[in-house]
Amino acid sequence: MMHKFGLKTGVIAVLHTYGETKQLHVHTHMIMSWGGIDNDGKIVIPEHDYVHIPSICNGIPLQV
């Protein structure tokens, strides 16, 4: 959001270490806000409804 709209976004991340069957299953869940805070501290919601997913993924280090 920063590179396209100039907004600082919010992210909530949860680390789960076990799955439903109580077996070790490390994974994360992430929620990213649609919109953010501009340089003046105002909350802004972009009118566009498209986010280029590869640009989000490029900022996240993935380990397999």
N, C-alpha and C positions, 0 to 999 in steps of 0.2 A: 504494500500500500504506500510505503514511503516513496519509492521510485516513480510510481505512476500518479498518485494523488497528493503526495506530500504530507501524509498522515502517519502518526504513530498509532499502531494498533494494539489491541489487547489480546493476550493468549492465555488460556487456562489449559494446563497439562496435568494429567493424572498418570502415575506409573502403577501398573498392576503387575504383581509378581506371580500370582496364581490364577488359574482359570476356574471355570465353573465346577470342574471335577476335582478341585484342590490339588491338581498336578502343577508343577512348576511351568509357568507359561508367561514369561516376561514380555510385556507389551505396553504401549502408551495409547492414551486417547487424548486428542487435542481439539480444542474449540478456538477458532479465530474470529474476532469481531468483524462485522461488516461495517466499515467506517473507522473513525478514529479521532484523534485530537490533532488539530493543526498547530502551527507555530504560535498562534495567538491564544492557545488554550481553549478554543471553541470545539465542541463536538460536531463533527461533519459526517454525514452519511452520503456517499457517492451516489449519483443518479444512475451510473452504469451498473449493470448486473453481471458483469463478466470479469473474472479474475483469471489471468493466465497461470494455470496450475504449475507448469514447469518452473516459472519464476519463483513461486513459493518454495518448491522442492529444492531449488538450487541454493537456497539459504539455510537448508536443514542438512546437517551432516548425517548421512545414513551409514549404519554399520550392519553388515550381514554376518 
